[in-house]
Amino acid sequence: MNEDKATRYHRLRRRADLAGTAVAGVVLLGLLVSGRAQWLRERAAVFGQWGPGGLEEAATVVALTVALVVLLQIVELPFAYYQGHLLEHRYGLSTQSTGHWMADQGKGFLVGIVLAAAATSVVYLALRQWPANWWWISAAIFALATVGLARIAPVVLLPIFYKFKPLDRPALVDRLMTLATRARTDVVGVFEWVLSGHTRKANAALAGMGRTRRILLSDTLLADYSEDEIEVILAHELAHHVHRDLWRGIAVQSLILVAGFFVADRILRIAAGPLELRGISDPAGLPLLMLAGGPWSFLALPIANGVSRPQERAPDPYLLT
């Protein structure tokens, strides 16, 4: 069967992603069935004793989370390297050296540890305090956190990986700010997003919420596209805002979160006995929660795609207004 270059590229990326996820799942399952999850909990409890008075359990959860994130990072690194570095160079898309790619991975790893530790702390606090209702309480907090992360992303998270500077093309800035005004969208400015040190791909985004919302144009886009083309691309992004697609997406993700945590609650209650956990709030059950999240995300993917694909088509008529 003949296969075009783009189709093969995306197929190889999906294959590497699925392989990495499968290996991570096998590792988590192995920890559970071998009893190593309890061993990790005991080692984490040693570090937990160093926590502030009354917070030993929370410190244990954080230590265990860090251990699991490190372990999964190690087993998934070869697949991430193939997908994010080798494959990108093979198709002429990446401009990163191996050292630069590894530095980005290190930054992502540190950010991931902070977010994972915060997430598991919330979950296990809810499990201890509200064992019957922890699943919807956790989902509600995660949904609120999603909004918060969307708000701070362009000013806190993205600058960790990329450089931004105010766009020094007054005519284009005026043109895009006028377009945003016509779309009744307040933005704080237009910024050049320095992507050329990472990739040859072009990108544009309307990032942030409220007082952090800004227009981001990659330097690769600015170099290779005309101002008319850039305006059309931004009009597509503004149409998402006009149609409130961001909020629809957050609502769908929130429903998926609620359902996912409910499924995790059922699995945790059924498996706690056979896995010899001390109860559903036993931190040794963390690999089980992580393992439950993977298949659920996969099963929920058609729902998310079913919502996002029409949203990607809907802005096109808006471009003509």
N, C-alpha and C positions, 0 to 999 in steps of 0.2 A: 504494500500500500504506500503510495506517495504521500509524503508529509511535508508541509512547508516549514520553513525555518522557525517561525514564531510559534507554531503549534508544537513542534518538537521541544523548543526551549521551555515552554510552559509545562509540557508533560514531564520533562526531566526535573523541573523545580518541584512539581507536585510529588513525584516519586521520591525525591530526596527528603521532602518534608514528611511524607507518610512513613518512610523508613526510619527517620529519626524519632518520630513519635512512637512508632512500634517498639523500637529498642528501649526507649524510656519507659514504656508501659511494661515491658518484660522485666526491667530492673525493679520497678515499683512492686510488681507482682511477686518477684523473687524475695524482696524484703519482707513482704507480708507472710508468705507461706513458709519461709525459712525461720521466722521468729527474729530476724535481724532488725525488724522495726522496733521491737521491744528493747533490743540491745542499743540501738541508736537513741531511744528515749532515755535510757539510763545514762548514757554518756552525755546527752544533752542536759540531763538533770544536774550533773556535776557543775556545768557552766551556769545552770539556773540558780545554784546556790549563791553565786556571786551577785545576783540581782538584788535590787533594793528590797527592804523588808516588806513582806506581804505580796511581792511580785515575782516570787520564785517560779510559780507555774507559768506566768507569762514569759519570763526569761527562758524557761525550758522550751517553750513553743518556738521562740525566736531562734534559739540555738539549733533546734531540730530542723527548722525551716532552712536555715543557712546551710546545714549539712546536706540536706536533700537537694537544694538548688545547686550547690557545688557539684554533687554527684551527677545530677542530670546534665549539668553544663558539660562535664567531662565526656559523658557517653554520647551526647548529641553534637559535640564539637566537630567531629569528622564530617557529619552530614551538613552541618551549617557551613563548614569551610567549602565543601563541594558546591552547595547551593548558592552561597552568597559571594564566593570569591572565584573558584575555578570556573564554574559555569558562566558567570558574568564576563570573565576574561575570554572564555572560549567564543562567546558570541559578540565580543567587541564592545561590551556595554560598560565595563568597569574601568576606572582610571586609578584605582587604589593599588598601592603596593601591599604586599603581605603584612608588613609591619603596621601600616595604617589600618588595614582591615582588622588586625588583631587588637589594635588600640580601641577601635570602635566596639569590638566585641567585649573588651574589658569594661568600657564605660556602660554598655548595655547590661553587662553582668552585675555591676554595682547598683545600677538603677533597679534592676530586676530583684536583687536581694532586698533592697529597701521596701519596694512595693509588695513583694511576697511576704516579708516579715510583718508588714502592717496588715495585710489581708488575713494571714493566719491568726494573728493576734485578735482581730475582730471576731473571726469564726470561733475560736476556742473560748473567748470571753462569753460569746453568746451561748455556746454549748454548755458552759459551766453555770451561767446565770439563768438561762431560759431554755432548758433542755427540750421542752415540748415545742417551743416556737423559734428555736435558733435559726431554722432554715429561712423563714421569711424575713426575720430581723436582719440576718446577714445579707440577704438579697437586697433589702431596702438600703442598707448602708453602702453596699457595692454600687447600686444604681446612683446614689448621691455622689459617691466618689468618682463615678464616670463623668458626671457633669463637672465636678471640680477639676478633674484632670484635663478635660476639654478646654476649660477656661485658662488654666495655667500653662498648657502645652507650649504655646509660642514664646512665652517669656521665661519659662523655667526648664522644660524638658528638651525641646528642640535645640536650644543653644548649647546643650551639652555635646551635641554631635555635629552641629553645623554653625557656620558663621552667617550673620545677617547684618545688613546695613541699609539705611534709607536709599531708595532708588534715586540715582542721580541722572534722571532723564525727565526734566520738568514737563515736557509736552505729553509724554506717556502717562506720567503721574496724574496730570490734570484730566486726561482723557478717562483714566480708570476711576478716579475719584468721582467724576461726573456720572459715570456709569453706575457706581455704587449708590450715589444719591438718587438716581432715577429708580433704582431697585429698592429704595427706602431702607438701605442698609448702612448703618453707621460703622465706619472703620477708622482706626487710629492712624493709618498711613499705608504706603506702599513700600515694600522692602525687597531688596535683592537677596535671594537665597543662594548661597555659594555651594552649588552641588558639583561643580566641575572637578573638585578634588576627590570625589567619590564615584561619579558615574557620568556617562554621556547622555543619559536619559534626560528629557525635559519634563518640567513639572510646574504646576501652579496650584495655589491653594488659597482658600479663604479660611484662615485659622483663628481659633480662639472664640470667645464669647463675650458679649458686653464690651467692657472697656479694654479687653485684650484682643478684640477682633481686628485682624489686619490682612492685607493682601500680600501674598508671598509669590514672587516670580523667580524661578531658578535662573542662574546666569546662563545655563545651557539653553533655556527657552529664549532668553533675551538675545543670545548670539545667533540663533538659527531661525527665528520666526519674526515675521513682520509685525508692526504695531496693530494692523487690522486683525491678524491671526490671534495675537495675544488678547485683544479685546473680545473676540469671539470665545476664546477659551475661558476668560474670566466671566463672561456672561453666563456660561454654563454653570460655573461655580456659584454665582450669585443667584441663579435660578433655584439651586438647591436651598438656599436660604429663604428665598421668597416662598417656596413651597413647604417650608418648615421640615425639610427632609432630615435635618440633624435631630430634631426632637422626635420625629417618627422613628428614626433609627434607635435613639436612646430608649424609647418606649418598648420597641420590639426586643432590644437586648435585655431590658429589665424583666420582661415577661419570660424570656429564655432563662435568665438568672434565677427567677423564682422557681420555675419548673425544674431547673437543674439542681438547685439546692434541695428541693423536695425529694427528687430521686436520690440524691446523695444521703439524705436523712433515712430513707427507706433502706438503702444498701447498708449504711452504717449500723442500723439497728439489727438487721438480719445477720450481718457478718461479725458483729462484735463478739458473740459467744464463740463461734468456731475459730476465730483468730486469737482468742484468749486475751481480748482487750479488757481493761478494767471498767469499761463503760464507754458510752459514745463520746465522752469528753476526754478519753485517754489520748494523749498526743501521739501514741504509737499508731493510731488510726489515720494519721495525716497522709501516709502513702496511699491509703484506700480512697480518701477524699480526692487526692490528686489523680488517682487512677480512674475514678468515676467521672471526673471532669472531662477527660480526653474523649471517650466515646460519646458523651452527651454533646460536646461541642461539634463532633462530627455529624451526629444525627440531626442537630439543630441547624447545620449549615444550609440545607435546602430551604428552610424557613427564612433565614437571613438573606439568602440569595433571591428568594421569591419576592422579598420586599425591596431589595436594593436595585435589582435589574430594571424594574419599571421606573424607579426613581432616576436611573441614569438615562432612560429614554425620554422621560417627561420634560426635562429642561430644553430639549431641542426646539419645540415650537416657540419657547420663550425667546430664543436667540433671534427670532424674526420680528419681534415686537419692538 
